[in-house]
Amino acid sequence: MSFQEVKNMLRMINIDMNDIYAYTLFKKCDRSNTDTLENCEIEDFCTQLMLRPELEEIFHHYSGEDRVLSAEELQEFLQHQGEEATLERARDIIHRFELNEKAKQHGLMMQEGFMMYLLSAEGDIFNQKHRKVYQDMNQPLSHYFISCSHNTYLTNHQLVGASSTESYIRAFMEGCRCVELDCWEGTAGEPVIYHGHTLTSKILFKDVISTIKHYAFKYSPYPVILSIENHCGLEQQVTMAYHLQTILGDMLLTEPVKNADPSKLPSPEVLKGKILVKAKKLSQNRSLNEEEGKIRDIAQELSDLVVYCQSVEYRDQPGNVCEMSSFSEDKVRKVMKESGNALVRYNTRQLSRIYPDGLRANSSNFSPQEMWNAGCQLVALNFQTPGHKMDLNRGRFLDNGGCGYVLKPEFLREEDTLFNPEDCSSCLKILRIRVISAQQLPKLNQENPNSIVDPFVRVEIHSLGKKRESETTYILNNGFNPLWNETLQLEVLCPDLALVRFVVEDYDKTSSNDFVGQFTLPFPSLKQGYRHVHLFSKDGTSLSPATLFVHVQIEDP
């Protein structure tokens, strides 16, 4: 490879290296003095390129003069990280991550092994204990945030997009536990699902139920709620009930749990493997149900399948725990403003579902954080629409093993709680993030070989009140190994509810900045010390090996 070919290669991997530095490195590796790099010389050049001086500095700080980390020195590092810091654990880490066999035999760790350890799951910013179900799953359903999808059947646009059973599969893959079925009269007596009075395509109700049967519990064993928007006549409602019973069989919950406390909803643990129907239910003394002043017939057969999720109008006073209410995003904001504590108390006993405003024709989303602040369990988002609102949803439900159920903080579970989401005088923590470096950020413009990102990092806190954020300066022409070493300090209101979002963007002085990658996690899942942040794309897929390297410190004010 000639020097120009090396320069072209560097641009391909998102780095526009200073010519003098690049040529110095090139000549250093050109041991044959041929003005080209061949075989092992190219390998040597890439090795030099991959060096992490910021990691080298940390390694040397703990290893001392001999530049080799003993088990005792690694133990000291673990202690400063806030990790379990026994000598036995230090030796185990060396055994698992050290690459040099001779060093491993002597219980020592070289710099490459140290880097492998910090890049592993154990060096991740997200607490690995939270990647499994670790929370109490025996509390009432109302005590959990539940991952919930809106218009689940749609693949994109709400007015002209396609409907597909694949959308349900994708939602379940993301841990979703509540899916929506908009049911309308179909031909040949078969109800269909689509976004009514629009040009969205139609799919058969029975095909959706069959898909749900096969995929509902592939990724999480905890209960699934079918949120049914019923626009069918009595005859096709009977058909819906028939399909639900014959296709789902024993999966379908059709009667209350035996020996359960009627004053509380059953728990996710008790309802494992069960599918619940959310819809309107006939009362015992009348055959008609009222919805916003219109009267609609409800088939007895469908009504009988509704047990714990009976749709009713919201009343800001205790009701039957089996009754739940749905709110548009605007309505719930109004309720929160007028009687926030009453809504929080309602949500300690009963379920509530929040859905996007009907004017969001492009399937955009609202921020779910403000609704979680009021203890609302089923905050329904358009899973088909990528963006920072879905980043928050993925971050929230990354917790507790990604099972789709996350236990709410204690102050959102106590029936006599005084918590009000409109009151921002909550407890707080100080979060200090030293953004040290980034590694191998993705190249945004693949068609232009000269296009290199100018990255900067923003850290956001989503909790009570307005979003708090702080960002680094941008670095010109380096998406491969940019180095900042800048400390960002943020206040974290109500830490038990807060989410932390790391965002990398490409600075542009003439237009809006371009998104590069992000990672969002709950504040209680944040690990302190030196950590790698593994970045994700806008649609939630991994951008491996793209990472941020940071130092995290949490303090009381």
C-alpha positions as a printed Julia matrix, in Angstrom:
557×3 Matrix{Float64}:
   0.0     0.0    0.0
   1.32    3.41  -0.97
   0.88    6.38   1.38
  -2.06    7.62  -0.72
  -3.71    4.2   -0.52
  -3.24    4.25   3.25
  -4.87    7.7    3.35
  -7.81    6.38   1.33
  -8.14    3.44   3.71
  -8.21    5.81   6.69
 -11.03    7.82   5.14
 -12.96    4.58   4.55
 -12.83    3.84   8.29
 -13.94    7.38   9.19
 -10.65    9.08  10.04
  -9.03   11.99   8.25
  -5.62   11.87   9.92
  -3.26   14.8    9.88
  -0.88   14.26   6.91
   2.3    14.81   8.93
   1.23   12.4   11.7
  -0.04    9.83   9.19
   3.19    9.99   7.17
   5.33    9.71  10.34
   3.41    6.58  11.33
   3.66    5.29   7.75
   7.48    5.68   7.67
   7.8     4.13  11.13
   6.09    0.98   9.86
   7.89    0.99   6.49
  10.87   -1.0    7.8
  11.76   -2.17   4.26
  12.21    1.5    3.14
  10.24    0.91  -0.07
   7.73    3.75   0.41
   5.02    1.1    0.57
   3.6    -1.04   3.37
   3.51   -4.79   2.8
   2.03   -7.71   4.76
   3.19   -7.44   8.39
   3.97   -3.73   7.92
   0.28   -3.09   7.18
  -0.61   -5.14  10.25
   1.82   -3.1   12.32
   0.32    0.16  10.99
  -3.18   -1.0   11.98
  -1.92   -2.06  15.42
  -0.39    1.39  15.96
  -3.67    2.93  14.79
  -5.66    0.89  17.32
  -3.6     2.04  20.29
  -5.67    3.58  23.08
  -3.43    6.14  24.85
  -6.22    6.99  27.31
  -6.42    3.32  28.36
  -2.64    3.09  28.47
  -2.56    5.97  30.95
  -5.08    4.25  33.26
  -3.24    0.93  32.97
   0.1     2.52  33.83
  -1.44    4.33  36.81
  -2.41    1.01  38.4
   0.39   -1.25  37.09
   3.26    1.01  38.1
   6.82    0.86  36.76
   6.75   -2.73  35.47
   3.77   -2.05  33.14
   2.17   -5.36  34.18
  -0.97   -5.62  36.32
  -0.83   -8.05  39.24
  -3.99   -9.49  40.82
  -3.48   -7.15  43.8
  -3.2    -4.1   41.51
  -6.31   -5.16  39.59
  -8.07   -5.58  42.93
  -7.28   -1.92  43.71
  -8.71   -0.88  40.31
 -11.91   -2.86  40.99
 -12.24   -1.16  44.36
 -12.08    2.29  42.73
 -14.65    1.12  40.17
 -17.12    0.31  42.93
 -17.02   -3.37  41.97
 -16.75   -6.49  44.09
 -13.04   -6.24  44.85
 -11.86   -9.59  46.18
  -8.5   -11.06  45.21
 -10.33  -14.15  43.97
 -12.4   -12.04  41.54
  -9.3   -10.22  40.29
  -7.62  -13.56  39.54
 -10.77  -14.78  37.77
 -10.81  -11.69  35.53
  -7.16  -12.22  34.61
  -7.89  -15.86  33.79
 -10.85  -14.93  31.54
  -9.51  -11.88  29.71
  -5.71  -12.06  29.53
  -4.57  -12.95  26.01
  -0.94  -13.82  26.77
  -0.77  -17.41  28.06
   2.52  -16.9   29.88
   1.21  -13.83  31.72
  -2.0   -15.69  32.56
  -0.05  -18.59  34.08
   1.71  -16.12  36.38
  -1.56  -14.4   37.35
  -0.64  -11.2   35.52
  -2.5    -8.95  33.1
  -1.03   -7.08  30.14
  -2.47   -3.91  28.64
  -4.3    -5.79  25.84
  -6.03   -8.05  28.38
  -6.99   -5.0   30.44
  -8.55   -3.42  27.34
 -10.46   -6.65  26.56
 -11.84   -6.64  30.1
 -13.03   -3.03  29.86
 -14.62   -3.67  26.45
 -16.47   -6.75  27.77
 -19.91   -6.85  29.39
 -18.18   -6.43  32.78
 -16.82   -3.04  31.7
 -20.22   -1.94  30.33
 -21.94    1.15  31.74
 -25.14   -0.9   32.14
 -25.31   -3.05  35.27
 -25.14   -6.64  34.01
 -27.19   -7.89  36.98
 -30.11   -5.99  35.45
 -29.88   -8.01  32.21
 -31.75  -10.79  34.04
 -35.14  -10.68  35.75
 -34.12   -9.6   39.26
 -37.14   -7.64  40.51
 -40.04   -8.93  42.61
 -42.57  -10.26  40.07
 -45.23  -11.11  42.68
 -46.75   -7.66  43.06
 -50.04   -6.55  41.4
 -49.9    -5.72  37.67
 -50.59   -2.08  38.53
 -47.18   -1.85  40.25
 -45.22   -2.25  36.99
 -44.37   -0.22  33.93
 -45.45   -2.47  31.04
 -43.98   -2.2   27.54
 -46.87   -1.21  25.26
 -47.28   -0.73  21.5
 -49.73    1.55  19.65
 -51.18    0.58  16.25
 -48.99   -2.51  16.42
 -50.14   -3.78  13.04
 -48.69   -0.81  11.1
 -45.26   -0.88   9.47
 -45.03    2.91   9.03
 -47.53    5.67   8.1
 -50.94    5.83   9.85
 -52.85    6.91   6.74
 -51.32    4.97   3.85
 -48.9     2.45   5.44
 -49.02   -1.33   5.21
 -50.43   -3.55   7.97
 -48.54   -6.76   8.71
 -48.45   -9.64  11.18
 -44.63   -9.2   11.09
 -45.07   -5.98  13.09
 -46.43   -8.03  16.01
 -43.42  -10.34  15.86
 -41.02   -7.36  15.93
 -42.87   -5.84  18.89
 -42.62   -9.09  20.86
 -38.9    -9.33  19.98
 -38.45   -5.97  21.71
 -40.14   -7.23  24.88
 -43.52   -5.61  24.21
 -46.28   -7.0   26.48
 -49.32   -5.05  25.3
 -50.26   -4.94  21.6
 -53.13   -3.18  19.87
 -55.73   -4.69  17.53
 -58.01   -2.25  15.67
 -60.87   -4.55  14.62
 -63.29   -3.74  11.76
 -65.95   -5.5    9.73
 -64.41   -7.65   6.99
 -65.73   -9.54   3.99
 -67.03  -13.13   4.13
 -67.83  -12.69   7.84
 -64.16  -12.41   8.88
 -63.11   -9.36  10.95
 -60.0    -7.49   9.81
 -57.36   -5.29  11.44
 -56.31   -1.94   9.98
 -56.39    1.79  10.75
 -60.06    2.51  10.08
 -61.17    5.03   7.45
 -57.64    5.23   5.99
 -55.77    3.66   3.07
 -53.73    1.34   5.29
 -53.87   -2.3    4.15
 -55.99   -4.9    5.96
 -55.0    -8.16   7.62
 -57.27  -10.89   8.97
 -57.99  -10.86  12.72
 -57.5   -14.64  12.9
 -54.05  -14.37  11.26
 -52.97  -11.83  13.88
 -54.23  -14.04  16.72
 -52.36  -17.0   15.23
 -49.15  -14.93  15.08
 -49.67  -13.84  18.69
 -50.07  -17.47  19.77
 -46.7   -18.42  18.25
 -44.64  -15.39  19.32
 -46.2   -13.92  22.49
 -43.93  -15.83  24.86
 -40.81  -16.49  22.78
 -38.94  -13.54  24.31
 -40.67  -13.09  27.68
 -42.81  -15.46  29.77
 -44.86  -12.7   31.4
 -48.5   -11.92  30.51
 -49.54  -10.28  27.24
 -52.46   -7.84  27.03
 -54.44   -7.57  23.79
 -55.81   -4.03  23.59
 -58.86   -4.43  21.34
 -60.41   -1.43  19.63
 -63.75   -2.93  18.63
 -65.55   -1.47  15.58
 -67.33   -4.69  14.57
 -71.0    -5.6   14.67
 -72.36   -8.32  16.95
 -71.95  -11.14  14.44
 -68.28  -10.54  13.75
 -67.63   -9.93  17.46
 -68.84  -13.49  18.03
 -66.37  -14.59  15.34
 -63.59  -12.67  17.15
 -64.45  -14.45  20.41
 -64.43  -17.8   18.59
 -60.96  -17.18  17.11
 -59.56  -15.99  20.44
 -60.76  -19.15  22.2
 -60.01  -21.76  19.53
 -56.6   -20.39  18.47
 -55.22  -19.36  21.86
 -56.78  -22.19  23.89
 -55.42  -22.41  27.44
 -53.23  -19.35  26.89
 -56.34  -17.14  27.02
 -57.4   -16.01  30.5
 -61.19  -16.3   30.69
 -61.86  -16.21  34.43
 -60.32  -14.67  37.57
 -57.33  -16.37  39.15
 -58.47  -18.86  41.81
 -58.04  -17.85  45.46
 -56.77  -14.4   44.41
 -57.34  -11.28  46.52
 -60.2    -9.44  44.7
 -58.96   -6.09  46.01
 -55.71   -6.38  44.01
 -54.78   -7.24  40.46
 -52.9   -10.54  40.09
 -49.13  -10.48  39.61
 -47.03  -11.04  36.45
 -45.69  -14.19  38.1
 -49.16  -15.68  38.62
 -50.18  -14.73  35.06
 -47.09  -16.17  33.35
 -47.92  -17.54  29.92
 -51.4   -15.99  29.92
 -53.02  -13.65  27.39
 -55.48  -11.05  28.72
 -58.13   -9.26  26.66
 -58.59   -5.52  27.18
 -61.97   -4.33  25.88
 -65.37   -3.09  27.01
 -67.43   -5.48  29.12
 -71.19   -5.76  29.59
 -72.32   -4.97  33.09
 -74.49   -7.57  34.78
 -77.63   -5.45  34.72
 -77.6    -4.16  31.13
 -76.68   -5.32  27.65
 -75.37   -2.03  26.38
 -72.11   -0.24  27.06
 -71.58    3.49  26.79
 -68.55    5.13  25.21
 -68.34    8.94  25.03
 -72.13    9.33  24.79
 -72.65    6.7   22.03
 -74.24    3.39  22.7
 -72.72    0.32  21.12
 -73.82   -3.31  21.27
 -71.29   -5.68  22.81
 -71.53   -9.4   22.08
 -71.84  -11.46  25.24
 -69.3   -13.97  23.88
 -66.62  -11.26  23.54
 -67.57   -9.56  26.81
 -67.08  -12.84  28.69
 -63.39  -12.92  27.67
 -62.67   -9.6   29.42
 -61.54  -10.23  33.0
 -58.86   -7.89  34.44
 -58.75   -5.2   31.74
 -62.28   -3.77  31.52
 -62.24   -0.47  29.6
 -64.1     2.33  31.43
 -64.08    6.13  31.58
 -61.55    7.57  34.07
 -62.8     8.63  37.49
 -60.3    10.2   39.89
 -61.44    7.99  42.75
 -60.9     4.33  43.59
 -62.9     1.85  41.54
 -62.9    -1.85  40.79
 -59.3    -2.98  40.25
 -60.41   -4.82  37.09
 -61.44   -1.52  35.47
 -58.87    0.45  33.5
 -58.9     3.7   31.56
 -57.32    4.93  28.34
 -56.15    8.5   27.8
 -54.92   10.43  24.8
 -51.59   12.14  25.46
 -53.34   15.54  25.67
 -56.02   14.32  28.08
 -53.53   12.72  30.47
 -51.42   15.91  30.51
 -54.56   17.84  31.51
 -55.36   15.33  34.27
 -51.75   15.46  35.52
 -51.85   19.23  35.7
 -55.22   19.39  37.45
 -54.92   16.38  39.81
 -51.54   14.72  39.43
 -51.55   13.0   42.81
 -55.06   11.58  42.21
 -53.82    9.98  38.96
 -50.75    8.56  40.72
 -53.0     7.03  43.41
 -55.35    5.62  40.75
 -52.35    3.96  39.09
 -51.33    2.24  42.32
 -54.48    0.06  42.1
 -55.7     0.17  38.5
 -54.16    0.12  35.05
 -54.11    3.05  32.65
 -53.12    3.16  28.99
 -51.85    6.29  27.21
 -51.91    6.54  23.41
 -50.57    9.1   20.89
 -52.72   11.95  19.62
 -54.77   11.1   16.53
 -53.18   13.96  14.58
 -49.83   12.15  14.46
 -50.42   10.93  10.87
 -46.74   10.11  10.36
 -46.81    7.78  13.41
 -44.54   10.05  15.44
 -44.3     9.58  19.21
 -44.57   11.63  22.39
 -42.05   11.35  25.22
 -43.19    8.49  27.49
 -41.24    9.83  30.47
 -43.88   12.35  31.6
 -46.55    9.61  31.71
 -44.29    7.21  33.61
 -43.76   10.03  36.1
 -47.48    9.72  36.95
 -47.22    5.95  37.37
 -49.08    5.16  34.11
 -48.26    1.55  33.28
 -49.18    1.13  29.59
 -47.6     4.03  27.71
 -48.25    3.03  24.1
 -45.75    4.1   21.44
 -45.46    3.51  17.7
 -42.73    0.86  17.75
 -42.42    1.2   13.97
 -41.13    4.78  14.28
 -37.45    5.17  15.28
 -36.22    8.2   17.18
 -35.36    9.43  20.65
 -38.86    8.71  22.08
 -38.41    5.02  21.25
 -34.84    5.24  22.61
 -36.36    6.17  25.98
 -38.78    3.24  25.79
 -35.97    0.8   24.94
 -33.87    2.26  27.75
 -36.68    1.87  30.31
 -37.35   -1.76  29.38
 -33.7    -2.72  29.03
 -34.01   -3.16  32.79
 -35.21   -6.36  34.52
 -33.95   -8.68  31.81
 -35.86   -6.96  29.03
 -38.96   -8.95  30.07
 -41.33   -6.02  29.42
 -42.26   -5.51  33.09
 -40.32   -3.04  35.28
 -41.28   -2.53  38.92
 -42.27    1.07  39.63
 -40.46    2.98  42.42
 -42.04    2.53  45.85
 -43.54    6.04  45.91
 -45.58    5.12  42.81
 -46.91    1.91  44.44
 -48.19    3.16  47.82
 -51.98    3.77  47.76
 -51.69    6.79  50.09
 -48.67    8.27  48.29
 -48.26   12.05  48.31
 -46.14   12.07  45.16
 -47.17   14.55  42.46
 -45.45   14.45  39.03
 -45.96   18.2   38.68
 -43.83   18.86  41.79
 -40.15   19.08  40.83
 -38.84   19.64  44.37
 -37.79   16.0   44.5
 -34.55   14.5   45.8
 -31.64   14.72  43.41
 -28.16   13.41  42.65
 -25.23   14.99  40.84
 -23.98   13.03  37.83
 -20.45   13.72  36.6
 -19.57   12.14  33.27
 -16.04   12.54  31.96
 -16.37   11.87  28.25
 -12.9    10.53  27.45
 -13.0     9.14  23.91
 -14.95    7.31  21.2
 -13.98    4.32  19.11
 -14.86    3.39  15.53
 -17.94    5.54  15.02
 -19.94    4.61  11.89
 -19.33    6.52   8.68
 -22.53    8.38   7.77
 -22.0     9.14   4.08
 -20.75    5.92   2.5
 -20.99    7.38  -1.03
 -18.54   10.19  -0.32
 -15.1     8.81   0.64
 -14.0    12.26   1.84
 -16.92   12.61   4.26
 -15.66   12.22   7.84
 -17.75   12.9   10.93
 -17.02   15.79  13.31
 -18.35   14.12  16.44
 -19.54   15.53  19.73
 -21.29   13.85  22.67
 -24.42   14.97  24.48
 -25.64   13.51  27.76
 -29.34   13.91  28.55
 -31.3    13.32  31.78
 -34.99   12.5   31.39
 -36.95   12.67  34.65
 -39.34   15.11  36.3
 -39.71   18.51  34.61
 -37.72   19.52  31.58
 -34.94   17.47  30.01
 -31.48   18.36  31.32
 -28.53   18.08  28.96
 -24.88   18.97  28.5
 -22.49   18.38  25.6
 -18.81   18.3   24.64
 -17.13   20.36  21.96
 -16.89   18.77  18.51
 -13.74   17.24  17.05
 -12.93   17.83  13.4
 -12.56   14.92  10.98
 -12.18   11.99  13.36
 -14.79    9.3   13.77
 -12.23    6.59  14.47
 -10.62    7.57  17.77
 -11.66   11.1   18.83
 -10.41   12.2   22.27
 -12.31   14.77  24.39
 -11.45   14.34  28.08
 -14.26   16.75  28.99
 -16.35   16.54  32.16
 -20.11   17.13  31.99
 -22.1    17.72  35.17
 -25.87   17.27  35.41
 -28.53   17.32  38.11
 -30.65   14.17  38.28
 -34.09   14.83  39.75
 -35.91   11.82  41.2
 -33.11    9.31  40.42
 -35.4     6.26  40.76
 -37.4     7.44  37.72
 -34.64    9.0   35.64
 -33.23    7.81  32.32
 -29.75    8.73  31.04
 -29.24    9.05  27.28
 -25.83    9.27  25.59
 -26.0    10.72  22.07
 -23.25   11.12  19.47
 -23.92   13.58  16.64
 -21.99   14.84  13.63
 -21.54   18.61  13.93
 -22.64   20.69  10.92
 -22.36   24.48  11.01
 -24.61   25.02   7.96
 -27.49   22.62   8.75
 -28.86   20.43  11.53
 -26.46   17.94  13.08
 -26.67   14.32  11.94
 -27.39   11.48  14.36
 -24.51    8.99  14.75
 -25.5     6.71  17.64
 -27.01    6.57  21.12
 -27.47    4.5   24.25
 -30.18    4.98  26.89
 -30.44    3.32  30.28
 -32.22    3.79  33.64
 -30.22    5.86  36.13
 -30.36    3.05  38.78
 -28.7     0.72  36.22
 -25.73    3.07  35.74
 -22.33    1.72  36.8
 -19.69    4.09  38.16
 -16.0     4.23  37.25
 -14.37    3.75  33.83
 -16.98    2.35  31.47
 -17.64    1.7   27.79
 -20.96    2.79  26.28
 -21.9     0.48  23.39
 -23.82    2.54  20.85
 -27.03    1.74  18.99
 -28.5     3.05  15.74
 -31.72    5.04  15.37
 -33.76    1.86  14.93
 -32.25    0.16  17.98
 -29.72   -2.15  16.3
 -26.15   -2.48  17.57
 -23.44   -0.3   16.01
 -20.68   -2.6   17.28
 -17.77   -1.97  17.57
 -18.71    1.74  18.04
 -18.26    2.78  21.68
 -17.79    5.74  23.99
 -15.28    5.55  26.84
 -16.34    7.51  29.92
 -15.77    7.88  33.64
 -18.95    8.0   35.77
 -19.27    9.55  39.21
 -22.51    9.93  41.2
 -22.63   12.26  44.2
 -25.1    13.78  46.63
 -25.52   17.55  46.15
